[in-house]
Amino acid sequence: MTQANEVLYDKSIEVCWSDCDANQHMRHSAYSDMCAHTRIGFLQKIGMDSDWFKKHGIGPVLFREQTEYFAELFMGEMVSVTVELGELTGSSKSVCWVNKLYKQNGDLAAKHQVVVGWMDIKLRKVVKLPSLIVAHGLKEQEAEVA
């Protein structure tokens, strides 16, 4: 089992002008956007690209999303965003991932937590975790590809 706080994936992203608000810092929803972009990079890395999603007829769905903010991020700043395994959800149909956003100087700017499930696109029903997700951190939970 992958340990909580083990970095599964990380990505560097520049804060763009469109990520900022009238207060001249990164807007709250841009944190979520960066985290989603990083999680998609992780999924692609483990083989879950758009072709995989089409072939298996499933897609990710968010059940819960929460962000804690610790430091401002500003236009032009490079941000390091990680994907880490969060606490077990107690379900074979969801996984908790934690994204941490770090400033250029290494300070933690935010912690973003999501609980993600997988939906059969045709049946519109949540299914068990895909085996590729289980293989990357949740070995003791069973998986079933739709």
Number of C-alpha atoms within 10 A of each C-alpha: 11 15 13 15 16 13 16 17 17 18 17 15 16 14 20 14 13 10 20 18 14 7 8 13 16 21 17 13 12 16 23 19 12 22 24 16 13 22 23 15 18 19 15 13 11 13 14 19 14 12 10 13 15 12 9 14 15 22 17 16 13 13 13 11 14 11 17 11 13 13 14 13 23 21 16 11 14 17 23 21 29 25 25 23 21 19 15 15 12 9 12 19 19 24 24 19 23 25 29 24 29 21 18 14 8 10 11 18 20 20 20 21 23 21 19 19 22 23 20 18 16 9 11 10 11 18 20 20 25 21 15 16 17 19 16 13 18 20 13 10 17 15 19 13 14 19
